[in-house]
């Protein structure tokens, strides 16, 4: 019996994909905690402009924006995208879907002030509660990638982001000299999945690339997106009791599977302890003239548990 147990442990240690993956929740699985299918034709958002810019000038500008169904809200840290509307679902989306959400921004730094810098706005999903990684929290969304000519034409920076809000801990050197010691710091962090755009240049065609935010050594490049692959994609993140975040990316609007996992990390070297929600980033070059890429999302959801 002891020999059988030892052999089993050896097999497990050398089978991270087939065995370890069985313990990972695929985003979109489990008990649904927060969800919006955008099918309500009366879906509206009250923006209450001017929006917040606490990160830039310590100004929150209450009351913040909020959706009619109370599921979405403005970020007090950076404010929301300047244009938020329910729209007809672009072609090729989830079968039967008639509504989706369009987000664009123009002034991503401080309202009515031009920074001539890359800026970002946040759109918050009002997920109730905080969930331990022992509950396998996970988040998923569909996102529509429009034709490249409709993307804001700047290169080498993020254009769109889907992120989660987490609490994690990591080892850190504290004290000075002979009084130094290894301690633990616990902080909020935001692992995510981003899109970067590179416009056409010379004979080289335009392309986009998915970026993993939160690897221990910094952002990591993932799947490339060519013009032929534009349209709907499905992305998500899930968390396991070992503190890791698992990133999933798949072309098309179908449900994610284990085969769609592209990376697994301790985000920023933090061992994640809990997850309390998710949000979207919309980026643009804040010159007062250039609108961001028009991002459309559908069926975002937050879940706990696994099948």
N, C-alpha and C positions, 0 to 999 in steps of 0.2 A: 504493500500500500504506500509506504514512504517513497519508494522508487517511482511509483506512478505520479504521486504529487509533485515530486521534483521534476520529472519530465514535463508535466503540465506547465509548471512555472517557467521552464526554459522555453517552451513553445510560445507562451504568452509574451515573454520578454522580447522575442524576435518576430512578433506579429503585430506591430503597432497599427497597421491599417485594418486588418480583418477583425482583430479582437478588441483593441482599444476603441475603435470607431463605434463598436456596439454600445458603448457607454456615453456617446456624444448625442445630445439632442439635436436633431435637424431643425433649423429655424422654421417655425410654423407648426411645430408639434406641441402637444400637451394641452393644458387648460388655457383658453383664451382669456387674457386679463384686460386687454385694450385692443380695439379694432375699429377701423372705419373703412367701409367699402365705397363711400362717396356716391351711393346710389340715390340718396335723397335729393330730389330736384330743387328743394328749397334750402340746400346747404349754402350757408353764407358765412362770411368772416367780417367782423367789425374791427378795423385796424386801429382806430383811436390815434391817428397820427397827431403830432410827430412821434416817432418811435424812440425806443430807448437806445442809449449808447453808453452804458455804464462803464464798459471796458475802455472806451476812448476818453470820455470826459466826466465820468462819475455821475452821469445824469440818467435816471430811470424813466422819467416822464410818465407817471401814472395818469389815468388807468391804462393798463396794457391791452393789446388786442386780444380778442377771444372769438372762437367760432360759435355759431348759433347752437350747435349740439354739445358745446362745452368740452369737446375732446381735444381741442387745439388751443395754443396760447402763444403769445409773444414772449420772446426771451428778454428778460430785463438786462442781461449782460450785453447783448449786441443788437437787439431789436429783430423784427421779422422782415422777410422779403417785402419789397414795396408793392408787389402785385400778387394777390392770392385769390384764385377763382376756381370754382368747380367748372369743369369743361367736359365735353363729350369725349369718351375714351378713344384715343388714337387707334388706328387700325392694327390688328394683330394682338390685341390685349387679351385679358382673361375672358374666356368664353362667357357671353351673357352680360359682361360689364357694359354699362351705359354711361357711367360717370367716373371721372378721375380728377386729380388736383393739380392745377398749374401754379408754379411758383417762379417769379422773376424778381430781380432787384436792380435798382439804379443807384441809390445812395447807400452804400454799404459801410460807411465810416461814421459820420455824424450828419444828422439831417440838415439839409440846406447849407452844407459846407463841403467843398471839394478837397479831397486829400491827395489825389493823383497817386494812389497806392492801391494794391490789392486789398480788398476788404471782404467781409463775410457777414451774413445774417443767419440767424437761427430760427427754426420753426419747431416748437416744442409739442410733442405728443404727451398729453396729460395722463400718463400712466399712474394709477393709484398704488401707493405702497412701495415697499422695498423688499427685494427677494434675494434670499441667500443662494449662493451658487449650488448648495445642496438640493435646491429645488429645480435646477436645470433651467434657469431663465433664458429666453431666446427671443430674437426680434427679426422681422422679415419685412420686405417691401418689394414691389415691382417698380421699375423706373423706365421711362421711355427716353431713348436716345434719339434726338431729332437729326435730320440731315445736317452734315457738317457745315453747310453754308449758313445755318441758323445759329451756330454756336458763336459765342463772343470770341472774337479773333485775337486772343492773346495766347502766348505759348508758355509752357513750362511751369504752370501753377494749377492748383486744384480749381475745379469748376463746380463740382457737386460733392456732397458728402452725406452719408448716413451713419449716425453714431449712437452709442449707448452711454449712459451715465452710470459709473461704477465707483465702488469704494474698494481699495486694495492696499496691501501692506508689502513693504520690502525692507531688506536689511540696509542700514546706512551707518557710516562711520560718524560717531559723535564725540564731542570733547576735543581737547588739544593736547598734543605731546603725550607725556606719561599718563595723562588723565583721559586719553582717548579710549573708546570702546565701541563695540558693534552693538547698535541698537536697532529698533524697528520704527519706521515711519508709516503712518496710515494716511492716505490722501484720496481725494476724488480724482478720477481720471476718465478719459473719454475715447476708448478704442473705436475705430470706425473703418468704413470703406469709402474711398474717394475716387473721383474720375479726374484725370488730367488730360488736357487737350494739346495737340501739336498741329497747328495749321499747315496746309500744303506749303512746301518751299522748293522752288525749282522743279525738278523732276520727281521729287518725293511727295507722295500723296498725303493728305491729312489723315491723322489717326488719333485715337484716344487710348488710354490705358488705365486699367483699374489699379489703385494704390491701396495697400494695406496700412492703415494708421495704427501704430501701437506695438510694432515689433520692438524687442529689447534694444536694438541698435539704431532705431529710427524707421522711417517709412520704407516699405518694401514694394517693389513693382510686381504686379501680377499679370493677368491676362490682357492682351492687346485687343483693341476693337478697330476693325477696318470699316470702310464705308459699306461693305456688303453685310456687316453684322449689326448695323444700326437698327433701332427698333426697341422692342421690349426686352429687358433683362430682369432677373430676380436675384436679389442679394440678401444676405442675412448674417447674423452673428448668434452664437450660443455659448453658454458658459457651463463648465463642469466643476465638481467639487475640488479638483486639484488646483483651481484658480486660473485655469487657462481660458482664453477666448478663442473660439473656432470660427473662421471666416469662410463664408460660402458665396460663390458667384456662379450664375448659370445664364446662358443665353436663352431668351424666351420667357414667357409668363408662367410656365408650369411650376408646380411645387418642387421645392428643393429636395435633393436626396443626398445620401452620404458621399456619393461620387462627386458632388459639387463642392466639397470642401477643398479650399486652395491653400489654407495655412492655419496653424495653431500656435499661439504664443502666450507667454505671460506678458500682458501689455505693459510696455514701459518698464519691464522687470518687476511689476507689481503682481503679487498673487491676489487675484480678484476674490473678494469676500462676498459682495452683494451687488445687485444691479437694480436701479430704480426707474429706468425708463429709456427713452430714445428720442432722437431729434434729427432734423435735417439741416445741412449747411448749404447755402447758396452763395457763391462767390462772384465778384466782378471787379473790374478795374474802375475805381471810384473817381471818375473824371467829370461826372455830371452829364455825360452824353451817352456812354456805352452801357446798354442794358445787358444783364447777364444772359446766359443761355436759358431758353424757356424750358424749365424742367417740369415734367409731368410724372406723378407717382400714382399708384393705385394699390388698394388693399393692404396698407401697412398694418402690422399687428404685433402685439407683444404677448408671449406665452410663458407658462411655467410647466415643467414636467416633460416627459418623453413617452413615446410609444414603445 
